[in-house]
């Protein structure tokens, strides 16, 4: 059964919901007063390690530590 | 925010402001950037929600899920105005669909922040 609701503009442009939601959250954080803004920017940081697995064994892991960016 | 028993909440659903009272039919709604107001007795507390969902359960429990939800007094009006101008400019200079979408999101969020502060 096809939905008759219009597709949101961001989905029509090829963006996923999670990307949309994270962009919205970042925009709101950037509009906060201090000291709330500093605390919020610390929530944007991600720090994780990622490795591809082949034949049941992990290959070399890369450490990703993204600070908030545009 | 945590668990609290209140009289009513008004959530910014994509379909418009939705008032939720005890006994509301079970619903899942997507939220757009906007104001969440929590009414208890004569008091109203307002938050700005960046986006998210509201799950209204059959037993009069409602869960509001948002990446960012801030009390309105934490928002800086000057930064909101600057952001609105900046993204309006970005929309006119955007070329790809993705750039246009990002600029449009910027305009939507900043306009919603602006209305929250002035409304």
N, CA and C atoms of all chains as a GROMACS GRO file, in nm:
protein
  567
    1UNK      N    1   0.086  -0.119   0.000
    1UNK     CA    2   0.000   0.000   0.000
    1UNK      C    3   0.089   0.123   0.000
    2UNK      N    4   0.078   0.206  -0.102
    2UNK     CA    5   0.165   0.324  -0.111
    2UNK      C    6   0.115   0.430  -0.014
    3UNK      N    7   0.209   0.499   0.050
    3UNK     CA    8   0.169   0.608   0.139
    3UNK      C    9   0.138   0.730   0.055
    4UNK      N   10   0.036   0.806   0.095
    4UNK     CA   11   0.007   0.926   0.016
    4UNK      C   12   0.061   1.052   0.080
    5UNK      N   13   0.150   1.038   0.184
    5UNK     CA   14   0.212   1.156   0.241
    5UNK      C   15   0.330   1.197   0.154
    6UNK      N   16   0.355   1.327   0.148
    6UNK     CA   17   0.468   1.376   0.068
    6UNK      C   18   0.598   1.334   0.134
    7UNK      N   19   0.697   1.304   0.051
    7UNK     CA   20   0.828   1.270   0.104
    7UNK      C   21   0.893   1.398   0.157
    8UNK      N   22   0.953   1.397   0.277
    8UNK     CA   23   1.017   1.519   0.327
    8UNK      C   24   1.132   1.560   0.236
    9UNK      N   25   1.160   1.693   0.228
    9UNK     CA   26   1.256   1.744   0.130
    9UNK      C   27   1.395   1.684   0.151
   10UNK      N   28   1.430   1.654   0.279
   10UNK     CA   29   1.564   1.603   0.301
   10UNK      C   30   1.578   1.460   0.251
   11UNK      N   31   1.469   1.384   0.259
   11UNK     CA   32   1.474   1.247   0.208
   11UNK      C   33   1.480   1.249   0.056
   12UNK      N   34   1.408   1.346  -0.004
   12UNK     CA   35   1.410   1.358  -0.150
   12UNK      C   36   1.549   1.394  -0.199
   13UNK      N   37   1.628   1.464  -0.116
   13UNK     CA   38   1.764   1.500  -0.154
   13UNK      C   39   1.864   1.389  -0.124
   14UNK      N   40   1.818   1.275  -0.076
   14UNK     CA   41   1.907   1.162  -0.053
   14UNK      C   42   1.961   1.151   0.087
   15UNK      N   43   1.906   1.228   0.182
   15UNK     CA   44   1.957   1.226   0.319
   15UNK      C   45   1.874   1.127   0.401
   16UNK      N   46   1.937   1.060   0.498
   16UNK     CA   47   1.862   0.970   0.585
   16UNK      C   48   1.810   1.046   0.706
   17UNK      N   49   1.718   0.984   0.781
   17UNK     CA   50   1.662   1.052   0.899
   17UNK      C   51   1.770   1.081   1.001
   18UNK      N   52   1.862   0.984   1.020
   18UNK     CA   53   1.962   1.001   1.125
   18UNK      C   54   2.054   1.120   1.093
   19UNK      N   55   2.087   1.137   0.964
   19UNK     CA   56   2.168   1.253   0.925
   19UNK      C   57   2.091   1.381   0.953
   20UNK      N   58   1.963   1.382   0.913
   20UNK     CA   59   1.879   1.500   0.935
   20UNK      C   60   1.872   1.534   1.083
   21UNK      N   61   1.846   1.433   1.167
   21UNK     CA   62   1.830   1.456   1.310
   21UNK      C   63   1.959   1.508   1.372
   22UNK      N   64   2.075   1.453   1.328
   22UNK     CA   65   2.202   1.500   1.383
   22UNK      C   66   2.234   1.642   1.340
   23UNK      N   67   2.198   1.677   1.214
   23UNK     CA   68   2.220   1.816   1.171
   23UNK      C   69   2.136   1.910   1.256
   24UNK      N   70   2.008   1.875   1.278
   24UNK     CA   71   1.921   1.960   1.361
   24UNK      C   72   1.979   1.977   1.499
   25UNK      N   73   2.027   1.867   1.559
   25UNK     CA   74   2.080   1.874   1.695
   25UNK      C   75   2.203   1.964   1.699
   26UNK      N   76   2.292   1.952   1.599
   26UNK     CA   77   2.412   2.036   1.596
   26UNK      C   78   2.377   2.183   1.584
   27UNK      N   79   2.276   2.214   1.500
   27UNK     CA   80   2.236   2.353   1.483
   27UNK      C   81   2.184   2.411   1.614
   28UNK      N   82   2.103   2.332   1.686
   28UNK     CA   83   2.050   2.380   1.814
   28UNK      C   84   2.163   2.402   1.913
   29UNK      N   85   2.259   2.307   1.919
   29UNK     CA   86   2.371   2.322   2.013
   29UNK      C   87   2.450   2.449   1.986
   30UNK      N   88   2.464   2.483   1.856
   30UNK     CA   89   2.542   2.602   1.823
   30UNK      C   90   2.474   2.731   1.862
   31UNK      N   91   2.345   2.725   1.894
   31UNK     CA   92   2.272   2.846   1.932
   31UNK      C   93   2.256   2.860   2.082
   32UNK      N   94   2.331   2.784   2.159
   32UNK     CA   95   2.313   2.791   2.304
   32UNK      C   96   2.400   2.899   2.365
   33UNK      N   97   2.358   2.946   2.485
   33UNK     CA   98   2.442   3.040   2.560
   33UNK      C   99   2.551   2.962   2.630
   34UNK      N  100   2.659   3.034   2.662
   34UNK     CA  101   2.759   2.971   2.750
   34UNK      C  102   2.702   2.961   2.890
   35UNK      N  103   2.735   2.868   2.979
   35UNK     CA  104   2.827   2.756   2.960
   35UNK      C  105   2.762   2.634   2.896
   36UNK      N  106   2.630   2.644   2.865
   36UNK     CA  107   2.561   2.527   2.809
   36UNK      C  108   2.622   2.485   2.677
   37UNK      N  109   2.672   2.583   2.602
   37UNK     CA  110   2.726   2.552   2.470
   37UNK      C  111   2.849   2.462   2.482
   38UNK      N  112   2.936   2.492   2.579
   38UNK     CA  113   3.057   2.410   2.595
   38UNK      C  114   3.022   2.267   2.631
   39UNK      N  115   2.922   2.251   2.720
   39UNK     CA  116   2.881   2.116   2.758
   39UNK      C  117   2.822   2.044   2.638
   40UNK      N  118   2.746   2.118   2.558
   40UNK     CA  119   2.680   2.055   2.444
   40UNK      C  120   2.781   2.012   2.340
   41UNK      N  121   2.884   2.095   2.316
   41UNK     CA  122   2.983   2.058   2.216
   41UNK      C  123   3.056   1.931   2.257
   42UNK      N  124   3.069   1.909   2.389
   42UNK     CA  125   3.134   1.786   2.431
   42UNK      C  126   3.047   1.666   2.400
   43UNK      N  127   2.914   1.686   2.386
   43UNK     CA  128   2.826   1.574   2.350
   43UNK      C  129   2.840   1.536   2.204
   44UNK      N  130   2.896   1.626   2.123
   44UNK     CA  131   2.907   1.596   1.980
   44UNK      C  132   3.026   1.508   1.949
   45UNK      N  133   3.120   1.500   2.042
   45UNK     CA  134   3.243   1.426   2.010
   45UNK      C  135   3.213   1.276   2.004
   46UNK      N  136   3.275   1.209   1.908
   46UNK     CA  137   3.267   1.063   1.905
   46UNK      C  138   3.408   1.007   1.911
   47UNK      N  139   3.421   0.891   1.968
   47UNK     CA  140   3.552   0.829   1.985
   47UNK      C  141   3.533   0.680   1.976
   48UNK      N  142   3.573   0.621   1.865
   48UNK     CA  143   3.552   0.476   1.855
   48UNK      C  144   3.658   0.413   1.766
   49UNK      N  145   3.668   0.281   1.777
   49UNK     CA  146   3.766   0.207   1.699
   49UNK      C  147   3.687   0.116   1.604
   50UNK      N  148   3.733   0.105   1.481
   50UNK     CA  149   3.658   0.028   1.382
   50UNK      C  150   3.753  -0.063   1.308
   51UNK      N  151   3.712  -0.191   1.289
   51UNK     CA  152   3.798  -0.280   1.212
   51UNK      C  153   3.714  -0.374   1.128
   52UNK      N  154   3.764  -0.403   1.008
   52UNK     CA  155   3.695  -0.496   0.918
   52UNK      C  156   3.734  -0.638   0.956
   53UNK      N  157   3.641  -0.728   0.943
   53UNK     CA  158   3.667  -0.870   0.973
   53UNK      C  159   3.669  -0.950   0.844
   54UNK      N  160   3.771  -1.036   0.828
   54UNK     CA  161   3.771  -1.132   0.718
   54UNK      C  162   3.811  -1.268   0.772
   55UNK      N  163   3.744  -1.373   0.722
   55UNK     CA  164   3.772  -1.510   0.766
   55UNK      C  165   3.767  -1.523   0.917
   56UNK      N  166   3.677  -1.452   0.982
   56UNK     CA  167   3.662  -1.466   1.127
   56UNK      C  168   3.769  -1.399   1.208
   57UNK      N  169   3.853  -1.314   1.142
   57UNK     CA  170   3.958  -1.246   1.220
   57UNK      C  171   3.955  -1.098   1.188
   58UNK      N  172   3.976  -1.016   1.289
   58UNK     CA  173   3.976  -0.873   1.262
   58UNK      C  174   4.106  -0.829   1.196
   59UNK      N  175   4.092  -0.737   1.100
   59UNK     CA  176   4.212  -0.676   1.043
   59UNK      C  177   4.252  -0.558   1.129
   60UNK      N  178   4.352  -0.485   1.085
   60UNK     CA  179   4.403  -0.374   1.166
   60UNK      C  180   4.289  -0.276   1.199
   61UNK      N  181   4.284  -0.236   1.325
   61UNK     CA  182   4.178  -0.145   1.368
   61UNK      C  183   4.219   0.000   1.346
   62UNK      N  184   4.122   0.083   1.306
   62UNK     CA  185   4.151   0.227   1.296
   62UNK      C  186   4.074   0.297   1.407
   63UNK      N  187   4.140   0.392   1.470
   63UNK     CA  188   4.078   0.466   1.580
   63UNK      C  189   4.019   0.595   1.522
   64UNK      N  190   3.888   0.617   1.542
   64UNK     CA  191   3.826   0.738   1.490
   64UNK      C  192   3.792   0.828   1.607
   65UNK      N  193   3.835   0.949   1.597
   65UNK     CA  194   3.805   1.041   1.705
   65UNK      C  195   3.761   1.171   1.641
   66UNK      N  196   3.634   1.176   1.602
   66UNK     CA  197   3.585   1.294   1.532
   66UNK      C  198   3.548   1.402   1.631
   67UNK      N  199   3.599   1.520   1.609
   67UNK     CA  200   3.549   1.633   1.688
   67UNK      C  201   3.437   1.695   1.606
   68UNK      N  202   3.351   1.778   1.669
   68UNK     CA  203   3.238   1.831   1.594
   68UNK      C  204   3.283   1.909   1.471
   69UNK      N  205   3.220   1.877   1.359
   69UNK     CA  206   3.253   1.952   1.238
   69UNK      C  207   3.124   1.993   1.169
   70UNK      N  208   3.137   2.068   1.064
   70UNK     CA  209   3.017   2.123   0.997
   70UNK      C  210   2.925   2.017   0.943
   71UNK      N  211   1.556   1.427   3.144
   71UNK     CA  212   1.437   1.485   3.206
   71UNK      C  213   1.373   1.387   3.301
   72UNK      N  214   1.351   1.263   3.260
   72UNK     CA  215   1.303   1.163   3.356
   72UNK      C  216   1.153   1.152   3.364
   73UNK      N  217   1.108   1.080   3.464
   73UNK     CA  218   0.967   1.044   3.474
   73UNK      C  219   0.892   1.146   3.559
   74UNK      N  220   0.777   1.192   3.512
   74UNK     CA  221   0.698   1.287   3.592
   74UNK      C  222   0.551   1.271   3.554
   75UNK      N  223   0.462   1.294   3.650
   75UNK     CA  224   0.320   1.291   3.620
   75UNK      C  225   0.271   1.433   3.602
   76UNK      N  226   0.217   1.463   3.483
   76UNK     CA  227   0.176   1.600   3.456
   76UNK      C  228   0.035   1.600   3.398
   77UNK      N  229  -0.019   1.721   3.380
   77UNK     CA  230  -0.156   1.733   3.329
   77UNK      C  231  -0.163   1.720   3.178
   78UNK      N  232  -0.070   1.787   3.109
   78UNK     CA  233  -0.074   1.785   2.961
   78UNK      C  234   0.064   1.820   2.906
   79UNK      N  235   0.097   1.763   2.791
   79UNK     CA  236   0.215   1.810   2.718
   79UNK      C  237   0.171   1.846   2.577
   80UNK      N  238   0.236   1.950   2.524
   80UNK     CA  239   0.212   1.985   2.384
   80UNK      C  240   0.342   1.960   2.310
   81UNK      N  241   0.338   1.874   2.210
   81UNK     CA  242   0.460   1.836   2.139
   81UNK      C  243   0.457   1.890   1.996
   82UNK      N  244   0.575   1.926   1.941
   82UNK     CA  245   0.580   1.979   1.805
   82UNK      C  246   0.587   1.868   1.701
   83UNK      N  247   0.472   1.808   1.669
   83UNK     CA  248   0.474   1.700   1.571
   83UNK      C  249   0.487   1.757   1.430
   84UNK      N  250   0.534   1.674   1.336
   84UNK     CA  251   0.548   1.722   1.198
   84UNK      C  252   0.412   1.762   1.143
   85UNK      N  253   0.305   1.708   1.200
   85UNK     CA  254   0.170   1.743   1.153
   85UNK      C  255   0.114   1.863   1.225
   86UNK      N  256   0.193   1.924   1.314
   86UNK     CA  257   0.146   2.041   1.390
   86UNK      C  258   0.157   2.020   1.539
   87UNK      N  259   0.128   2.124   1.617
   87UNK     CA  260   0.134   2.112   1.763
   87UNK      C  261   0.028   2.012   1.808
   88UNK      N  262   0.071   1.914   1.889
   88UNK     CA  263  -0.022   1.810   1.931
   88UNK      C  264  -0.035   1.813   2.081
   89UNK      N  265  -0.155   1.828   2.131
   89UNK     CA  266  -0.178   1.828   2.276
   89UNK      C  267  -0.202   1.686   2.322
   90UNK      N  268  -0.134   1.643   2.429
   90UNK     CA  269  -0.147   1.506   2.478
   90UNK      C  270  -0.198   1.512   2.622
   91UNK      N  271  -0.316   1.455   2.645
   91UNK     CA  272  -0.375   1.450   2.778
   91UNK      C  273  -0.381   1.305   2.823
   92UNK      N  274  -0.400   1.281   2.954
   92UNK     CA  275  -0.418   1.142   2.998
   92UNK      C  276  -0.535   1.079   2.923
   93UNK      N  277  -0.517   0.955   2.880
   93UNK     CA  278  -0.623   0.887   2.806
   93UNK      C  279  -0.610   0.905   2.657
   94UNK      N  280  -0.502   0.972   2.612
   94UNK     CA  281  -0.483   0.990   2.468
   94UNK      C  282  -0.467   0.854   2.401
   95UNK      N  283  -0.517   0.841   2.278
   95UNK     CA  284  -0.505   0.716   2.205
   95UNK      C  285  -0.357   0.689   2.180
   96UNK      N  286  -0.320   0.561   2.178
   96UNK     CA  287  -0.180   0.525   2.156
   96UNK      C  288  -0.136   0.575   2.018
   97UNK      N  289  -0.023   0.645   2.015
   97UNK     CA  290   0.021   0.709   1.890
   97UNK      C  291   0.172   0.712   1.887
   98UNK      N  292   0.229   0.705   1.768
   98UNK     CA  293   0.371   0.737   1.750
   98UNK      C  294   0.373   0.854   1.655
   99UNK      N  295   0.443   0.960   1.692
   99UNK     CA  296   0.450   1.075   1.602
   99UNK      C  297   0.594   1.120   1.588
  100UNK      N  298   0.628   1.166   1.466
  100UNK     CA  299   0.760   1.223   1.444
  100UNK      C  300   0.756   1.370   1.482
  101UNK      N  301   0.862   1.417   1.547
  101UNK     CA  302   0.865   1.557   1.589
  101UNK      C  303   0.950   1.639   1.494
  102UNK      N  304   0.912   1.766   1.480
  102UNK     CA  305   0.994   1.859   1.402
  102UNK      C  306   1.057   1.954   1.503
  103UNK      N  307   1.162   2.030   1.462
  103UNK     CA  308   1.224   2.123   1.558
  103UNK      C  309   1.118   2.220   1.609
  104UNK      N  310   1.103   2.229   1.741
  104UNK     CA  311   0.999   2.316   1.795
  104UNK      C  312   0.990   2.306   1.944
  105UNK      N  313   0.885   2.370   1.998
  105UNK     CA  314   0.871   2.383   2.143
  105UNK      C  315   0.787   2.272   2.202
  106UNK      N  316   0.839   2.214   2.309
  106UNK     CA  317   0.766   2.115   2.387
  106UNK      C  318   0.721   2.186   2.513
  107UNK      N  319   0.589   2.189   2.542
  107UNK     CA  320   0.551   2.252   2.669
  107UNK      C  321   0.482   2.153   2.760
  108UNK      N  322   0.527   2.155   2.886
  108UNK     CA  323   0.479   2.061   2.986
  108UNK      C  324   0.393   2.140   3.084
  109UNK      N  325   0.264   2.104   3.094
  109UNK     CA  326   0.171   2.177   3.178
  109UNK      C  327   0.136   2.099   3.302
  110UNK      N  328   0.158   2.162   3.419
  110UNK     CA  329   0.120   2.097   3.543
  110UNK      C  330   0.055   2.199   3.632
  111UNK      N  331  -0.072   2.184   3.659
  111UNK     CA  332  -0.145   2.283   3.738
  111UNK      C  333  -0.140   2.416   3.665
  112UNK      N  334  -0.090   2.518   3.731
  112UNK     CA  335  -0.081   2.649   3.666
  112UNK      C  336   0.054   2.674   3.603
  113UNK      N  337   0.146   2.575   3.613
  113UNK     CA  338   0.281   2.600   3.564
  113UNK      C  339   0.305   2.535   3.431
  114UNK      N  340   0.381   2.607   3.346
  114UNK     CA  341   0.420   2.552   3.217
  114UNK      C  342   0.571   2.560   3.205
  115UNK      N  343   0.635   2.448   3.170
  115UNK     CA  344   0.778   2.450   3.144
  115UNK      C  345   0.798   2.423   2.996
  116UNK      N  346   0.879   2.507   2.932
  116UNK     CA  347   0.898   2.490   2.789
  116UNK      C  348   1.041   2.449   2.756
  117UNK      N  349   1.053   2.359   2.659
  117UNK     CA  350   1.184   2.315   2.609
  117UNK      C  351   1.181   2.326   2.458
  118UNK      N  352   1.302   2.343   2.399
  118UNK     CA  353   1.311   2.336   2.254
  118UNK      C  354   1.368   2.200   2.218
  119UNK      N  355   1.300   2.130   2.128
  119UNK     CA  356   1.341   1.995   2.089
  119UNK      C  357   1.397   2.002   1.948
  120UNK      N  358   1.515   1.939   1.924
  120UNK     CA  359   1.579   1.952   1.792
  120UNK      C  360   1.508   1.867   1.687
  121UNK      N  361   1.459   1.753   1.726
  121UNK     CA  362   1.383   1.663   1.638
  121UNK      C  363   1.368   1.536   1.719
  122UNK      N  364   1.292   1.440   1.671
  122UNK     CA  365   1.278   1.316   1.749
  122UNK      C  366   1.143   1.255   1.731
  123UNK      N  367   1.098   1.182   1.834
  123UNK     CA  368   0.969   1.114   1.826
  123UNK      C  369   0.896   1.124   1.959
  124UNK      N  370   0.764   1.107   1.953
  124UNK     CA  371   0.688   1.090   2.077
  124UNK      C  372   0.611   0.960   2.065
  125UNK      N  373   0.625   0.875   2.166
  125UNK     CA  374   0.548   0.751   2.173
  125UNK      C  375   0.444   0.770   2.282
  126UNK      N  376   0.316   0.766   2.244
  126UNK     CA  377   0.211   0.776   2.345
  126UNK      C  378   0.156   0.636   2.363
  127UNK      N  379   0.169   0.584   2.488
  127UNK     CA  380   0.125   0.448   2.514
  127UNK      C  381  -0.019   0.445   2.560
  128UNK      N  382  -0.081   0.328   2.556
  128UNK     CA  383  -0.223   0.317   2.587
  128UNK      C  384  -0.252   0.346   2.734
  129UNK      N  385  -0.152   0.332   2.823
  129UNK     CA  386  -0.178   0.351   2.966
  129UNK      C  387  -0.147   0.493   3.013
  130UNK      N  388  -0.157   0.591   2.921
  130UNK     CA  389  -0.133   0.732   2.955
  130UNK      C  390   0.012   0.764   2.988
  131UNK      N  391   0.104   0.681   2.944
  131UNK     CA  392   0.246   0.715   2.951
  131UNK      C  393   0.288   0.767   2.814
  132UNK      N  394   0.369   0.870   2.814
  132UNK     CA  395   0.422   0.918   2.687
  132UNK      C  396   0.573   0.930   2.700
  133UNK      N  397   0.645   0.884   2.598
  133UNK     CA  398   0.791   0.899   2.594
  133UNK      C  399   0.826   0.999   2.486
  134UNK      N  400   0.907   1.097   2.522
  134UNK     CA  401   0.953   1.192   2.421
  134UNK      C  402   1.101   1.168   2.402
  135UNK      N  403   1.136   1.134   2.277
  135UNK     CA  404   1.274   1.099   2.246
  135UNK      C  405   1.330   1.209   2.158
  136UNK      N  406   1.438   1.274   2.205
  136UNK     CA  407   1.498   1.381   2.126
  136UNK      C  408   1.648   1.375   2.144
  137UNK      N  409   1.722   1.411   2.041
  137UNK     CA  410   1.867   1.416   2.054
  137UNK      C  411   1.905   1.533   2.145
  138UNK      N  412   1.842   1.649   2.122
  138UNK     CA  413   1.867   1.765   2.206
  138UNK      C  414   1.735   1.825   2.249
  139UNK      N  415   1.720   1.851   2.378
  139UNK     CA  416   1.602   1.922   2.428
  139UNK      C  417   1.653   2.020   2.531
  140UNK      N  418   1.638   2.149   2.504
  140UNK     CA  419   1.697   2.250   2.594
  140UNK      C  420   1.588   2.343   2.647
  141UNK      N  421   1.600   2.387   2.774
  141UNK     CA  422   1.508   2.488   2.825
  141UNK      C  423   1.526   2.615   2.742
  142UNK      N  424   1.416   2.689   2.716
  142UNK     CA  425   1.424   2.804   2.626
  142UNK      C  426   1.524   2.908   2.673
  143UNK      N  427   1.544   2.920   2.806
  143UNK     CA  428   1.634   3.026   2.850
  143UNK      C  429   1.782   2.994   2.827
  144UNK      N  430   1.811   2.874   2.774
  144UNK     CA  431   1.951   2.845   2.740
  144UNK      C  432   1.985   2.886   2.597
  145UNK      N  433   1.885   2.937   2.523
  145UNK     CA  434   1.907   2.969   2.382
  145UNK      C  435   1.949   3.115   2.370
  146UNK      N  436   2.052   3.140   2.288
  146UNK     CA  437   2.104   3.274   2.267
  146UNK      C  438   2.038   3.334   2.142
  147UNK      N  439   1.959   3.441   2.162
  147UNK     CA  440   1.881   3.499   2.052
  147UNK      C  441   1.969   3.553   1.940
  148UNK      N  442   2.086   3.610   1.976
  148UNK     CA  443   2.174   3.665   1.871
  148UNK      C  444   2.226   3.557   1.779
  149UNK      N  445   2.265   3.443   1.839
  149UNK     CA  446   2.317   3.333   1.758
  149UNK      C  447   2.208   3.279   1.666
  150UNK      N  448   2.082   3.281   1.714
  150UNK     CA  449   1.972   3.233   1.630
  150UNK      C  450   1.955   3.324   1.509
  151UNK      N  451   1.958   3.456   1.531
  151UNK     CA  452   1.943   3.552   1.421
  151UNK      C  453   2.055   3.536   1.321
  152UNK      N  454   2.178   3.525   1.373
  152UNK     CA  455   2.294   3.511   1.283
  152UNK      C  456   2.280   3.385   1.199
  153UNK      N  457   2.238   3.276   1.265
  153UNK     CA  458   2.222   3.150   1.195
  153UNK      C  459   2.118   3.159   1.086
  154UNK      N  460   2.008   3.229   1.115
  154UNK     CA  461   1.900   3.240   1.017
  154UNK      C  462   1.949   3.313   0.893
  155UNK      N  463   2.023   3.424   0.914
  155UNK     CA  464   2.078   3.501   0.801
  155UNK      C  465   2.175   3.414   0.722
  156UNK      N  466   2.262   3.344   0.795
  156UNK     CA  467   2.365   3.263   0.730
  156UNK      C  468   2.304   3.154   0.642
  157UNK      N  469   2.200   3.084   0.693
  157UNK     CA  470   2.143   2.976   0.615
  157UNK      C  471   2.055   3.025   0.502
  158UNK      N  472   1.994   3.143   0.520
  158UNK     CA  473   1.916   3.199   0.408
  158UNK      C  474   2.010   3.229   0.293
  159UNK      N  475   2.133   3.280   0.328
  159UNK     CA  476   2.231   3.304   0.223
  159UNK      C  477   2.278   3.174   0.158
  160UNK      N  478   2.299   3.071   0.244
  160UNK     CA  479   2.347   2.943   0.191
  160UNK      C  480   2.246   2.884   0.094
  161UNK      N  481   2.118   2.904   0.120
  161UNK     CA  482   2.018   2.846   0.031
  161UNK      C  483   2.027   2.909  -0.107
  162UNK      N  484   2.050   3.042  -0.111
  162UNK     CA  485   2.054   3.106  -0.243
  162UNK      C  486   2.181   3.071  -0.318
  163UNK      N  487   2.290   3.034  -0.244
  163UNK     CA  488   2.412   3.000  -0.316
  163UNK      C  489   2.430   2.849  -0.331
  164UNK      N  490   2.330   2.771  -0.287
  164UNK     CA  491   2.345   2.625  -0.293
  164UNK      C  492   2.324   2.574  -0.435
  165UNK      N  493   2.400   2.470  -0.472
  165UNK     CA  494   2.388   2.414  -0.607
  165UNK      C  495   2.329   2.274  -0.603
  166UNK      N  496   2.394   2.181  -0.530
  166UNK     CA  497   2.344   2.043  -0.530
  166UNK      C  498   2.218   2.033  -0.444
  167UNK      N  499   2.143   1.925  -0.467
  167UNK     CA  500   2.022   1.900  -0.388
  167UNK      C  501   2.057   1.888  -0.240
  168UNK      N  502   2.173   1.825  -0.213
  168UNK     CA  503   2.212   1.804  -0.074
  168UNK      C  504   2.241   1.937  -0.005
  169UNK      N  505   2.311   2.027  -0.077
  169UNK     CA  506   2.341   2.158  -0.017
  169UNK      C  507   2.212   2.234   0.009
  170UNK      N  508   2.120   2.224  -0.088
  170UNK     CA  509   1.992   2.295  -0.070
  170UNK      C  510   1.918   2.239   0.050
  171UNK      N  511   1.920   2.105   0.064
  171UNK     CA  512   1.850   2.042   0.177
  171UNK      C  513   1.911   2.087   0.308
  172UNK      N  514   2.046   2.090   0.314
  172UNK     CA  515   2.112   2.131   0.439
  172UNK      C  516   2.078   2.276   0.473
  173UNK      N  517   2.078   2.361   0.371
  173UNK     CA  518   2.046   2.502   0.396
  173UNK      C  519   1.902   2.516   0.442
  174UNK      N  520   1.813   2.437   0.380
  174UNK     CA  521   1.671   2.444   0.419
  174UNK      C  522   1.652   2.398   0.562
  175UNK      N  523   1.726   2.293   0.602
  175UNK     CA  524   1.718   2.246   0.741
  175UNK      C  525   1.762   2.358   0.833
  176UNK      N  526   1.872   2.426   0.795
  176UNK     CA  527   1.922   2.536   0.877
  176UNK      C  528   1.817   2.643   0.895
  177UNK      N  529   1.749   2.678   0.785
  177UNK     CA  530   1.644   2.781   0.792
  177UNK      C  531   1.530   2.734   0.881
  178UNK      N  532   1.487   2.608   0.863
  178UNK     CA  533   1.374   2.556   0.943
  178UNK      C  534   1.407   2.558   1.092
  179UNK      N  535   1.526   2.509   1.127
  179UNK     CA  536   1.562   2.500   1.269
  179UNK      C  537   1.573   2.640   1.329
  180UNK      N  538   1.641   2.732   1.259
  180UNK     CA  539   1.659   2.865   1.315
  180UNK      C  540   1.528   2.942   1.322
  181UNK      N  541   1.439   2.923   1.224
  181UNK     CA  542   1.308   2.990   1.233
  181UNK      C  543   1.230   2.936   1.351
  182UNK      N  544   1.238   2.804   1.373
  182UNK     CA  545   1.166   2.745   1.485
  182UNK      C  546   1.222   2.796   1.617
  183UNK      N  547   1.357   2.810   1.624
  183UNK     CA  548   1.420   2.864   1.745
  183UNK      C  549   1.372   3.007   1.768
  184UNK      N  550   1.367   3.084   1.660
  184UNK     CA  551   1.323   3.223   1.667
  184UNK      C  552   1.181   3.233   1.719
  185UNK      N  553   1.090   3.151   1.662
  185UNK     CA  554   0.950   3.155   1.709
  185UNK      C  555   0.939   3.113   1.853
  186UNK      N  556   1.026   3.016   1.892
  186UNK     CA  557   1.020   2.970   2.031
  186UNK      C  558   1.054   3.083   2.126
  187UNK      N  559   1.154   3.166   2.085
  187UNK     CA  560   1.196   3.273   2.174
  187UNK      C  561   1.098   3.390   2.175
  188UNK      N  562   1.034   3.414   2.062
  188UNK     CA  563   0.946   3.531   2.054
  188UNK      C  564   0.801   3.496   2.082
  189UNK      N  565   0.766   3.368   2.068
  189UNK     CA  566   0.625   3.327   2.082
  189UNK      C  567   0.576   3.317   2.225
   0.00000   0.00000   0.00000
